[in-house]
Amino acid sequence: MISPPRLDAVPKVTGKARYAVDVRRRGMLYSALVRSERAHAMLGIIDTSRALRLEGVVAVVTGDDLSPLFPRYGHIIPDHPILALGKVRYMGEPVALVLAEDRYAASDGAELVEVSYQDLPAVMDPEQALAEGAPLLHAQDYGVGDRSFEEAHSEPRSDNVCHRVELSWGNVDQALARADLIVETCTDYPMLYGYAMEPYNALADFEDGYLKVITTAQHPFMVRDDLARVFSLPLSHVRVTSPYVGGGYGTKSYTKVEPLAAVGAWYTGRAVKVEFDATGAMLTTRADSARVTIRSGFDSGGRLLARDVSLTLDTGAYADNGPLVLSKASNRSFGPYRNQNVRVRGRAVYTNTVPSSSYRGFGAPQVSLASELNMDQAAQQLGIDPAQLRRRNLIPPGERHYPGKRPMDADLAADLDLLLEGLGWEAPCQEGQGIGFGVTASDAGAYPVSTAAVKILPDGSVLVSTGSSEMGQGSRTALALIASRELGVPLEQVAIAQSDTHATPYERTSGASRTTTLTGLAIQRACAELLSRLEMAAAEVKGGPLTEIKAAEGMVVGPWGDVSFGEVVRGWFGGNLGELAATGVVRRVGELQELPPFWEIGVSGVKVSIDPDTGQVSLLRLVTVADVGHAIHPEMLKGQDVGAATQGLGAAFFEELVYDGPQLVNPNLVEYRVPRAKDMPPEIVTIVAERGDGVGPYGAKGGGEGTLNPIGGAAAAAVGRAVGRWPDRLPLTPERVWRMLRGEEN
C-alpha cells in the first residue's frame, strides 16, 4: 500500500503545500474540480494559495501530489491521468481537486486556483490528427492494461492512432473486379453524450489500508482492479459497490470518477464525495464519432460479392474503451450478410476532445449507418426492392458468416418479414413520406465469465447474489424470475443482492446485453446445484434413499411425504437458523467456447413525413423486432427495445456534441437536444420473436441494444426516399434536411 503524505510534514499554504488546515478524521469532504481551460498545453504553475486561505477549504490535490501512486488508469491502455500530469489534452480535463467541508466552499475554492499554461498546437478531429507533422498527444507507449482483451493492444507509436484493426478473408480486389456493380457509401456519425438521468458520482473512504468506494459504475469489479493498481493494494483491500447506477448506456462502463474520490480520501484521511452535474458528465466521456466508407460489389442479380470497409473513430484525448469499440465496430461493419470477400481497416484516433468510451450499441450504430445505406443505394441502382436485396444476402440460421465465430443463431429473414409487415412496406407512401429499415447482427455478450450464488434461508426465502449491476434495465426482476422459476418458489420470496466486490460473486461486466443470458445462466446452474444439496440434506434429516428424493417447486418430496425448503434447512441445522447455498459458474467452455456467446439482432424501421418548407421531420411510425430467443419478461423487454430505438432516433434527428475550435459549445441539456415525448411517433409497434435459439436460460439471448443499431440507417433511408437524395451524415436536423430539399447539402 502507498501511504499518504504526513500532515505534520507539510507546511501551510506555502511552496507545494496543498493543505489549508490540519486534517483529523471527521465527516465527509465535498469536492470541486479545476478543469483545463486549454485543449492542448503544458502545465505551468498551479497556484493554490488563495483557495487554501478560503474558509472551509481543507486541501487541494494536483498531479504533483500523486507521485507516490500509479497515477493513471485505463483497463486496456492505462493512459488516463487521474489529474493532469504536466500536460493537458482537452479543454475540461481535471487539473486539480479542491476538497472542502461543504460543496459551496469547494466550488468557490476551485475558482480561486490559478493555473498557467504553455499552449501547444491542438488537433480537434481525426483529419487534423492524422495529418503529416501533426502534434502528438501521446508520444510514449503506456503498455497494456488488461490482456484479456485479445484484440485490443497498445503498440509503440509515432502518430496519433490509438489503435488499429485490420481483418480480412477472401480476395476483395478480385471480387470487386468481377462485380457488375460497385457502390461506395461514405457517412459521418455524430459525437454523442449518453444522457443518463444520474450524472457521475462516487464516495470514497480510505482507512487502515482499505479503500471503500460507492459509485455509479456499471462494472464495479473492473473499477476495483484499476483502483488496486493505483494504490498498489491487494484486490481484497479494495471494495467497490454500485447500489444504484441511475442509467448507464455504456457511458458508466469502466473507471470514470472513482480515482478522483479515492485519491482525495487517501490524501486527507477522510471520506470524499465527487459528484458532477450534466456539464461535468459531458466533459468526462462521450460516444465515438465516426467516418465510415464502404465499397460493395454486387452481381447483376444482387448477390453481394465483396465489401471493402474503411472506418475512423474519434476516440478523444485518452483511450478508455476506444480500442475495443473499434474492434467491435470493425466486426459489425460488413453487416449480417453472406460474403466470401471482406476487408476492414479501422483506426481509433486521439484528438484534443473529451475522451470517448462505450455507448449503447458499441460501435454498431456508427458502422450500420453506412452498411445499410449502402444496401439501399445498391438496390436502387440494381432496380431491386431493398427488402428483396437483403433477403438474398442475409445469413441463414446456423451458417457461419465470420470465420472462427459462432454460427448465426437467428432467423434474420423471418425477422425482416415481421418488420416489413409492421411498417406497411408494401403500401405506397404519400408524397413527402418515406420508409426506411435496417438489419444488423452484433457479436454481443462480451467474454463469457459469470458467477452467481443462490441461498435458501431458514424461512424458505431465496437470496441471489450477483456482481451484475442494475442500471434501470430490470436485471433484478429478470434474474429473480429465473431463480423463482428454477426453484419453484413465489417471486415475492426472492431477493437479489448485486454489485459489491466484497459481498457478491465475480461478474466482469454489466454490458453488451449479457446479464439475462450469462448471469441468468450462472443463476440457473446455481439453482440446479442448490436443489441437489436440498435433496442430500433431506435424505440426511428425513432418511430414505437419495434416488427417491426430489426437490422441485418449493418442496422436497420423498418416501416420507412433502417438506418445504425452509423445513429442510431448519432440520439440517437443528433450529431456526442456517442456510444452504450453491454457486453457479459460467466459463468459456462447452457451448460457450465459440465467441460471441450470442449474436444480438437489430431489426428496426421508421416511417417519416417531411415538411417541404421547413425540413422538419415528423415520425409517423416506429417498428422494432426483438429476436431474443426467449423473453424472460416480455413487457420489460419491449420497454428496453423502445428505449434503445429512442436513443437511435436521438442520433438520427437531434443529438450531436459540437466543437467550435477547442471549445465544446453545447455541454448542457438545453442545447444538447435529446428526444422528448412529443417527438415520438403516434404509432409504436414492438414485436418479440421467440424461437428458443439462444444459449441462455430457456433459449434466451441478449436484447436491449439491438434495436438502436439500425435506426440511424433506417432514418437516413426514410428521409432519403422522401427527399429523393441519400443523406450521408446524422443528425438529420430541419436545417440539414431543408438544404437537402434544395440540393445544397447531402
Solvent accessible surface area in square Angstrom, and as a share of the most:
residue,aa,sasa,rsa
1,M,105,0.47
2,I,41,0.21
3,S,80,0.51
4,P,53,0.34
5,P,45,0.28
6,R,163,0.59
7,L,54,0.27
8,D,110,0.57
9,A,66,0.51
10,V,27,0.15
11,P,83,0.52
12,K,88,0.37
13,V,40,0.23
14,T,82,0.48
15,G,80,0.77
16,K,142,0.60
17,A,4,0.03
18,R,7,0.03
19,Y,6,0.02
20,A,19,0.15
21,V,66,0.38
22,D,80,0.42
23,V,12,0.07
24,R,154,0.56
25,R,105,0.38
26,R,107,0.39
27,G,45,0.43
28,M,61,0.27
29,L,0,0.00
30,Y,49,0.19
31,S,18,0.12
32,A,20,0.16
33,L,28,0.14
34,V,15,0.08
35,R,52,0.19
36,S,4,0.03
37,E,117,0.52
38,R,88,0.32
39,A,6,0.05
40,H,6,0.03
41,A,0,0.00
42,M,81,0.36
43,L,31,0.15
44,G,42,0.40
45,I,135,0.69
46,I,27,0.14
47,D,55,0.28
48,T,7,0.04
49,S,23,0.15
50,R,118,0.43
51,A,0,0.00
52,L,6,0.03
53,R,162,0.59
54,L,56,0.28
55,E,159,0.71
56,G,23,0.22
57,V,2,0.01
58,V,1,0.01
59,A,0,0.00
60,V,0,0.00
61,V,0,0.00
62,T,0,0.00
63,G,7,0.06
64,D,88,0.46
65,D,25,0.13
66,L,1,0.00
67,S,95,0.61
68,P,63,0.40
69,L,12,0.06
70,F,65,0.27
71,P,23,0.15
72,R,58,0.21
73,Y,18,0.07
74,G,5,0.05
75,H,12,0.05
76,I,0,0.00
77,I,0,0.00
78,P,6,0.04
79,D,1,0.00
80,H,19,0.08
81,P,6,0.04
82,I,5,0.03
83,L,1,0.00
84,A,3,0.02
85,L,62,0.31
86,G,40,0.38
87,K,31,0.13
88,V,0,0.00
89,R,21,0.08
90,Y,4,0.02
91,M,39,0.18
92,G,4,0.04
93,E,2,0.01
94,P,15,0.09
95,V,0,0.00
96,A,0,0.00
97,L,0,0.00
98,V,0,0.00
99,L,0,0.00
100,A,0,0.00
101,E,68,0.30
102,D,58,0.30
103,R,106,0.39
104,Y,159,0.60
105,A,10,0.08
106,A,0,0.00
107,S,52,0.34
108,D,74,0.38
109,G,0,0.00
110,A,16,0.12
111,E,138,0.62
112,L,40,0.20
113,V,13,0.07
114,E,86,0.38
115,V,32,0.19
116,S,54,0.35
117,Y,40,0.15
118,Q,126,0.56
119,D,92,0.48
120,L,51,0.26
121,P,90,0.57
122,A,40,0.31
123,V,5,0.03
124,M,30,0.13
125,D,54,0.28
126,P,27,0.17
127,E,137,0.62
128,Q,83,0.37
129,A,3,0.03
130,L,58,0.29
131,A,53,0.41
132,E,183,0.82
133,G,79,0.76
134,A,21,0.17
135,P,37,0.23
136,L,60,0.30
137,L,1,0.00
138,H,1,0.00
139,A,71,0.55
140,Q,92,0.41
141,D,62,0.32
142,Y,25,0.10
143,G,27,0.26
144,V,28,0.16
145,G,23,0.22
146,D,25,0.13
147,R,172,0.63
148,S,60,0.39
149,F,28,0.12
150,E,124,0.56
151,E,78,0.35
152,A,0,0.00
153,H,67,0.30
154,S,12,0.08
155,E,114,0.51
156,P,111,0.70
157,R,31,0.11
158,S,99,0.64
159,D,46,0.24
160,N,2,0.01
161,V,5,0.03
162,C,4,0.03
163,H,17,0.08
164,R,123,0.45
165,V,19,0.11
166,E,135,0.60
167,L,29,0.14
168,S,73,0.47
169,W,45,0.16
170,G,61,0.58
171,N,68,0.35
172,V,7,0.04
173,D,84,0.44
174,Q,115,0.51
175,A,0,0.00
176,L,11,0.05
177,A,90,0.70
178,R,151,0.55
179,A,20,0.15
180,D,97,0.50
181,L,35,0.17
182,I,72,0.37
183,V,4,0.02
184,E,105,0.47
185,T,5,0.03
186,C,57,0.34
187,T,1,0.01
188,D,39,0.20
189,Y,11,0.04
190,P,6,0.04
191,M,19,0.09
192,L,1,0.01
193,Y,7,0.03
194,G,2,0.02
195,Y,70,0.27
196,A,5,0.04
197,M,159,0.71
198,E,57,0.25
199,P,38,0.24
200,Y,8,0.03
201,N,31,0.16
202,A,2,0.01
203,L,56,0.28
204,A,0,0.00
205,D,29,0.15
206,F,12,0.05
207,E,69,0.31
208,D,126,0.65
209,G,10,0.10
210,Y,99,0.38
211,L,1,0.00
212,K,90,0.38
213,V,2,0.01
214,I,85,0.43
215,T,3,0.02
216,T,6,0.04
217,A,3,0.02
218,Q,4,0.02
219,H,5,0.02
220,P,1,0.01
221,F,6,0.02
222,M,9,0.04
223,V,0,0.00
224,R,31,0.11
225,D,56,0.29
226,D,6,0.03
227,L,0,0.00
228,A,7,0.05
229,R,73,0.27
230,V,0,0.00
231,F,0,0.00
232,S,66,0.43
233,L,13,0.06
234,P,70,0.44
235,L,83,0.42
236,S,72,0.46
237,H,51,0.23
238,V,0,0.00
239,R,86,0.31
240,V,0,0.00
241,T,23,0.13
242,S,2,0.01
243,P,55,0.35
244,Y,156,0.59
245,V,1,0.01
246,G,30,0.29
247,G,9,0.09
248,G,1,0.01
249,Y,70,0.27
250,G,12,0.12
251,T,2,0.01
252,K,5,0.02
253,S,4,0.02
254,Y,13,0.05
255,T,4,0.02
256,K,14,0.06
257,V,3,0.01
258,E,4,0.02
259,P,1,0.00
260,L,10,0.05
261,A,0,0.00
262,A,0,0.00
263,V,0,0.00
264,G,0,0.00
265,A,0,0.00
266,W,3,0.01
267,Y,10,0.04
268,T,5,0.03
269,G,27,0.26
270,R,3,0.01
271,A,22,0.17
272,V,0,0.00
273,K,56,0.24
274,V,1,0.01
275,E,72,0.32
276,F,28,0.12
277,D,95,0.49
278,A,23,0.18
279,T,49,0.29
280,G,7,0.06
281,A,1,0.01
282,M,0,0.00
283,L,24,0.12
284,T,20,0.12
285,T,1,0.01
286,R,0,0.00
287,A,1,0.01
288,D,1,0.00
289,S,20,0.13
290,A,7,0.05
291,R,132,0.48
292,V,0,0.00
293,T,33,0.19
294,I,0,0.00
295,R,77,0.28
296,S,0,0.00
297,G,0,0.00
298,F,0,0.00
299,D,39,0.20
300,S,85,0.55
301,G,33,0.32
302,G,0,0.00
303,R,120,0.44
304,L,12,0.06
305,L,31,0.16
306,A,0,0.00
307,R,0,0.00
308,D,13,0.07
309,V,1,0.00
310,S,50,0.32
311,L,1,0.01
312,T,16,0.09
313,L,0,0.00
314,D,4,0.02
315,T,0,0.00
316,G,0,0.00
317,A,0,0.00
318,Y,0,0.00
319,A,0,0.00
320,D,14,0.07
321,N,0,0.00
322,G,0,0.00
323,P,0,0.00
324,L,10,0.05
325,V,3,0.02
326,L,0,0.00
327,S,4,0.02
328,K,28,0.12
329,A,0,0.00
330,S,0,0.00
331,N,17,0.09
332,R,23,0.08
333,S,0,0.00
334,F,3,0.01
335,G,9,0.08
336,P,1,0.01
337,Y,2,0.01
338,R,109,0.40
339,N,10,0.05
340,Q,139,0.62
341,N,15,0.07
342,V,0,0.00
343,R,56,0.20
344,V,0,0.00
345,R,106,0.39
346,G,3,0.03
347,R,90,0.33
348,A,0,0.00
349,V,0,0.00
350,Y,1,0.00
351,T,0,0.00
352,N,0,0.00
353,T,0,0.00
354,V,1,0.00
355,P,3,0.02
356,S,0,0.00
357,S,1,0.01
358,S,3,0.02
359,Y,16,0.06
360,R,25,0.09
361,G,1,0.01
362,F,34,0.14
363,G,2,0.02
364,A,1,0.01
365,P,6,0.04
366,Q,8,0.03
367,V,0,0.00
368,S,4,0.03
369,L,1,0.00
370,A,0,0.00
371,S,2,0.01
372,E,1,0.00
373,L,0,0.00
374,N,0,0.00
375,M,0,0.00
376,D,2,0.01
377,Q,25,0.11
378,A,0,0.00
379,A,1,0.01
380,Q,118,0.53
381,Q,106,0.47
382,L,40,0.20
383,G,70,0.68
384,I,27,0.14
385,D,65,0.33
386,P,18,0.12
387,A,1,0.01
388,Q,65,0.29
389,L,0,0.00
390,R,0,0.00
391,R,86,0.31
392,R,77,0.28
393,N,3,0.02
394,L,11,0.05
395,I,3,0.01
396,P,44,0.28
397,P,80,0.50
398,G,56,0.54
399,E,52,0.23
400,R,109,0.40
401,H,16,0.07
402,Y,28,0.11
403,P,74,0.47
404,G,66,0.64
405,K,43,0.18
406,R,29,0.11
407,P,34,0.21
408,M,3,0.02
409,D,22,0.11
410,A,1,0.01
411,D,45,0.23
412,L,0,0.00
413,A,39,0.30
414,A,31,0.24
415,D,0,0.00
416,L,0,0.00
417,D,65,0.34
418,L,61,0.30
419,L,0,0.00
420,L,11,0.06
421,E,141,0.63
422,G,21,0.20
423,L,1,0.00
424,G,26,0.25
425,W,41,0.14
426,E,155,0.70
427,A,58,0.45
428,P,127,0.80
429,C,53,0.32
430,Q,133,0.59
431,E,180,0.81
432,G,23,0.22
433,Q,33,0.14
434,G,2,0.02
435,I,6,0.03
436,G,0,0.00
437,F,1,0.00
438,G,0,0.00
439,V,0,0.00
440,T,10,0.06
441,A,10,0.07
442,S,4,0.02
443,D,2,0.01
444,A,4,0.03
445,G,0,0.00
446,A,35,0.27
447,Y,83,0.31
448,P,0,0.00
449,V,42,0.24
450,S,0,0.00
451,T,26,0.15
452,A,0,0.00
453,A,18,0.14
454,V,0,0.00
455,K,54,0.23
456,I,0,0.00
457,L,50,0.25
458,P,27,0.17
459,D,105,0.55
460,G,8,0.08
461,S,24,0.16
462,V,3,0.01
463,L,49,0.24
464,V,0,0.00
465,S,10,0.07
466,T,0,0.00
467,G,1,0.01
468,S,0,0.00
469,S,0,0.00
470,E,26,0.12
471,M,34,0.15
472,G,65,0.63
473,Q,40,0.18
474,G,13,0.13
475,S,3,0.02
476,R,89,0.32
477,T,49,0.29
478,A,4,0.03
479,L,0,0.00
480,A,8,0.06
481,L,45,0.22
482,I,1,0.00
483,A,0,0.00
484,S,15,0.10
485,R,130,0.47
486,E,46,0.20
487,L,0,0.00
488,G,21,0.20
489,V,11,0.06
490,P,62,0.39
491,L,72,0.36
492,E,148,0.66
493,Q,76,0.34
494,V,18,0.10
495,A,55,0.43
496,I,29,0.15
497,A,35,0.27
498,Q,22,0.10
499,S,2,0.01
500,D,16,0.08
501,T,14,0.08
502,H,90,0.40
503,A,69,0.54
504,T,13,0.07
505,P,25,0.16
506,Y,69,0.26
507,E,2,0.01
508,R,31,0.11
509,T,10,0.06
510,S,1,0.01
511,G,20,0.19
512,A,30,0.24
513,S,21,0.13
514,R,1,0.01
515,T,12,0.07
516,T,41,0.24
517,T,0,0.00
518,L,0,0.00
519,T,0,0.00
520,G,0,0.00
521,L,11,0.06
522,A,0,0.00
523,I,0,0.00
524,Q,37,0.17
525,R,88,0.32
526,A,0,0.00
527,C,0,0.00
528,A,58,0.45
529,E,67,0.30
530,L,0,0.00
531,L,29,0.15
532,S,47,0.30
533,R,99,0.36
534,L,0,0.00
535,E,28,0.13
536,M,99,0.44
537,A,4,0.03
538,A,0,0.00
539,A,21,0.16
540,E,131,0.59
541,V,59,0.34
542,K,97,0.41
543,G,29,0.28
544,G,42,0.40
545,P,70,0.44
546,L,85,0.42
547,T,133,0.78
548,E,104,0.46
549,I,8,0.04
550,K,130,0.55
551,A,2,0.01
552,A,39,0.31
553,E,128,0.58
554,G,13,0.12
555,M,69,0.31
556,V,0,0.00
557,V,69,0.39
558,G,12,0.12
559,P,82,0.52
560,W,77,0.27
561,G,31,0.30
562,D,88,0.46
563,V,13,0.07
564,S,35,0.22
565,F,3,0.01
566,G,2,0.02
567,E,79,0.35
568,V,4,0.02
569,V,0,0.00
570,R,79,0.29
571,G,36,0.35
572,W,106,0.37
573,F,82,0.34
574,G,69,0.66
575,G,28,0.27
576,N,123,0.63
577,L,97,0.48
578,G,30,0.28
579,E,67,0.30
580,L,15,0.07
581,A,35,0.27
582,A,3,0.03
583,T,71,0.41
584,G,2,0.02
585,V,70,0.40
586,V,0,0.00
587,R,139,0.51
588,R,73,0.27
589,V,68,0.39
590,G,64,0.62
591,E,98,0.44
592,L,1,0.00
593,Q,89,0.39
594,E,67,0.30
595,L,38,0.19
596,P,6,0.03
597,P,1,0.01
598,F,0,0.00
599,W,4,0.01
600,E,5,0.02
601,I,7,0.03
602,G,0,0.00
603,V,0,0.00
604,S,0,0.00
605,G,0,0.00
606,V,0,0.00
607,K,36,0.15
608,V,0,0.00
609,S,31,0.20
610,I,13,0.07
611,D,60,0.31
612,P,86,0.54
613,D,108,0.56
614,T,73,0.42
615,G,0,0.00
616,Q,81,0.36
617,V,17,0.10
618,S,54,0.35
619,L,16,0.08
620,L,49,0.24
621,R,50,0.18
622,L,0,0.00
623,V,0,0.00
624,T,0,0.00
625,V,0,0.00
626,A,5,0.04
627,D,3,0.01
628,V,6,0.04
629,G,1,0.01
630,H,44,0.20
631,A,8,0.06
632,I,30,0.15
633,H,61,0.27
634,P,63,0.40
635,E,114,0.51
636,M,48,0.21
637,L,22,0.11
638,K,64,0.27
639,G,46,0.45
640,Q,44,0.20
641,D,4,0.02
642,V,37,0.21
643,G,28,0.27
644,A,0,0.00
645,A,0,0.00
646,T,30,0.18
647,Q,27,0.12
648,G,2,0.02
649,L,1,0.00
650,G,0,0.00
651,A,1,0.01
652,A,0,0.00
653,F,10,0.04
654,F,40,0.17
655,E,7,0.03
656,E,42,0.19
657,L,7,0.04
658,V,64,0.37
659,Y,45,0.17
660,D,101,0.52
661,G,40,0.38
662,P,56,0.35
663,Q,86,0.38
664,L,5,0.03
665,V,61,0.35
666,N,10,0.05
667,P,21,0.14
668,N,42,0.22
669,L,64,0.32
670,V,124,0.72
671,E,109,0.49
672,Y,2,0.01
673,R,59,0.22
674,V,32,0.19
675,P,26,0.17
676,R,119,0.43
677,A,94,0.73
678,K,154,0.65
679,D,25,0.13
680,M,44,0.20
681,P,7,0.04
682,P,112,0.71
683,E,78,0.35
684,I,69,0.35
685,V,54,0.31
686,T,33,0.19
687,I,39,0.20
688,V,39,0.22
689,A,6,0.04
690,E,91,0.41
691,R,91,0.33
692,G,44,0.43
693,D,47,0.25
694,G,15,0.15
695,V,21,0.12
696,G,8,0.07
697,P,0,0.00
698,Y,61,0.23
699,G,12,0.12
700,A,1,0.01
701,K,6,0.03
702,G,4,0.04
703,G,30,0.29
704,G,4,0.04
705,E,24,0.11
706,G,3,0.03
707,T,2,0.01
708,L,2,0.01
709,N,2,0.01
710,P,0,0.00
711,I,0,0.00
712,G,6,0.06
713,G,0,0.00
714,A,0,0.00
715,A,0,0.00
716,A,1,0.00
717,A,0,0.00
718,A,0,0.00
719,V,0,0.00
720,G,3,0.03
721,R,74,0.27
722,A,21,0.16
723,V,26,0.15
724,G,65,0.62
725,R,80,0.29
726,W,43,0.15
727,P,3,0.02
728,D,48,0.25
729,R,84,0.31
730,L,3,0.01
731,P,2,0.01
732,L,3,0.01
733,T,42,0.24
734,P,52,0.33
735,E,104,0.47
736,R,36,0.13
737,V,0,0.00
738,W,82,0.29
739,R,82,0.30
740,M,1,0.01
741,L,60,0.30
742,R,107,0.39
743,G,47,0.46
744,E,100,0.45
745,E,48,0.21
746,N,65,0.33
